[in-house]
Amino acid sequence: MNKLLLAFYGDDLTGSTDALEFICRAGARAVLFLEPPTMEQLNNYPKLDAYGIAGLTRSLPSDKIEQVLMPAFKTMKESGAEHVHYKVCSTFDSSPEIGSIGKGIDCGAQIFQNAFVPVLGGMPALGRYCVFGNLFARMGTAGKGKIYRIDRHPSMSKHPVTPANESDLRLHLGKQTKKKIGLIDVTQMEKNIEHWNDGLDKDDEIVLLDALDEGHLQKIGRWLYNQYHNGKSVFSIGSSGIEMALGSFWNSTGVLRQVESWPAINSVDPLLVVSGSCSPVTAAQIEFAKANGFREIILDTTKICENGTMEEGLVENINRLLLEKKDVIVHTGKKSAEHLSSEVLGKILGTITRKVIEKTKVKRVVVAGGDTSSYAARAMEIEALEMIAPLIPGAPLCKVYSANKDINGLEVNLKGGQVGGEDYFLIMKKGSVSVQ
């Protein structure tokens, strides 16, 4: 196995494929696992430059996050990766009670014992910007939506589990960890990177980094690399901007060669979409797909989450439509999310998907919803994912590895609620030749 440049742990599955995409775009051979891999598993994928773990911590309470992350981080440290990244959503969805990023910081600081923990606050390629410590986000990631301060964002301020109510990430994270937080802001970034740390206090335990454009990410990549000393892994937290920043640095030094073209992606007939997303962005995508011939099946989510079972005849109905070559979207509708459990709903969505694939042999599936997708993928019996091509930034098309012969080799796309424009599902159906 190659010397590992990077190992990352994603707090949900859709965010993990986002990180996978940007390190693969930089030219790394990388595989994403759903559980921490053993060295034997890693050796089954020769010449890896990087690997990831798609976790569930975004939807977990703080005490369970620690139980999950401490052994995972120990394993990642033992892999010898130069950089270890705890990948969180670019909108920093979290609270002291659920999905605590502060708890992730505390766990990583204890395991890796770096001088401080870098936290990257933006991902410009996805319309996420951090300026003077304050986070802003575009509505959707397709480049057309308006940009809002995160606590005034029409979707993120109304997130059903962790609504954004503070834009200053120092204050937001300060509610989740007791560690002192410093900032390298956009004005400091105009200086030579050797002087970036000059404005920090000696007792800063977390260093937040602004990011307004890709030029900042290029500098941040070099700065992150400069924190690597004596073979000791550098632990960082943030969006897939970490992968983009480090990838840019490794491209500039010749360690990796950026991928200039990707294979042609053929259209599929039919396409299956399953969605547990509550985002208005996904809702608009569903409406657009329906207007373009997709058939809709709305789940009785209250019944599912109360009883933990799917409706009688549901799978058979989906199978019938797919066997008739009808594109199908199975989703949770517009009902209130107050009774929904991400775990129960995700497992049901994954079980439906697996049963449908085993019967219909569908070749490509889209799974929408960050909180539910991690559970859905496990119910689908996915072991690992490898990127095929980038069709939409932040949500690549992937190939599935599974012991289940009906699932092994499946093409799957996993998207967060905010990702993509209204024609998202049509793009996933039609495919394209992707030259980046």
C-alpha positions, 0 to 999 in steps of 0.5 A: 500500500502507498504511503497514505496522504489522507484519511477522513471520517465523515459525519454522514454519508452524503458529506463523505462522498463529497470529500471523496469527490474532491480528493479524487478530482485531485488525482488520489486513488481513494475508497470510502468505507462504511465502517472503519477498515482493517489493514487487511481491508485496506490492502484489498484496494491496492495503491490507495492514496487516501481512504474515508469512513462514512459515519453517522455522528451527525445524527448522534447525541454527544455521548455516543459520538465519543464512543464512536470517534475515539476508536475510529480516530485511533485506527486512523492514526495507526494507519499512518496517514499524514492528514486525518480529517473529521469531515463535517457539513459545510453548513456546520449543522450541529448542536451541543446535544446532536451532531456536536462538532465540538465533541469531534474536536475534543476527541481528535485533540485527545488522540492526535495531540497536535498544537491546535486543531485547524477548522476550515469554515468555508467551501467556495466551490459549493457556495459556502463562505466564511468571512471574519469567522461568520458563515454564509451559504448559498441557497442550494449548490448549483451557483444560482441561489442567493447567499445568506448568512447561515442563521438567516438561511431559508433552509438551514435556519429551519433545519428540523434537528439542528437549526442554525441560529448563530453565524459566528462559528467561534460562538457556534462551536464555543457552545460545544467545546470549552477549548479556546478558539482563534481565527486566521481571517481573510486579512491575515491571509493576504500575508505570507503563510509563514506569518499566518500564526502571528495573530494567534494567542499562544493558548488557542487550541482551535484555529478557525480559518476563513475561506472566501475563494479558491485562492484562499484554499490554495494557500490553506493547503500549503499552510495545512501541510506546513503543520505536518512535522516528524511523521505526526498526523495533522488532525483537522475539521471542516468541509470538503474544502480540506480535501480541495485545499490539500489536493491543490497543494499536492497538485502543485508539488507533483505528489498528485496529478489532477484528473482532467477528464472522466469516463462517459456516463450513459443514461439509465432507464429506469432510475430509482430515487429514494429521499428522506430529505426535508430540504426545500431544494430537494422538494423543488427537484422532486417537483421538477422530476415529476413534471418531466415524467418521474412517478411519485410514491409518498411514504406514510412516514408517521406510520413507519416511524411509529411501527418501524415497518413499511406499508403493505404492497409498497415494494411490489408497487415500486417494482411494477413501475420500474419493470414498466421502465418508469422512473420512480421517486420514493420520498417522505412528502411534506409532512411535519418532521417532528415524529421522524427518526433518521435511523428508522426512516433511513433503514426503511428506505435502505431496505426498500431499495435493496429489495427493489434492486434484488427484484428489478436489477436497477443499475443506478440509484439516487439516495437523497438526505444527509441524516437518513442516507447513512442508515439507508446505505447500511441497510442496502448492505454497502461495504465501500464506495469508489468514485466513478465520475463527478456529475454534480459538484459535491455529489459524485456518481459512485460504484458500490462494493458489497458481499450482496451480489445484487448490490455489488457493482451498483451505481449510486449517487448520494446527495445532501438536501442542499445539493444541486439545481432543480434538474438534479434527478434528470442529470443523474438519469441522463449522465454525461461526459464529464470533463473538468 
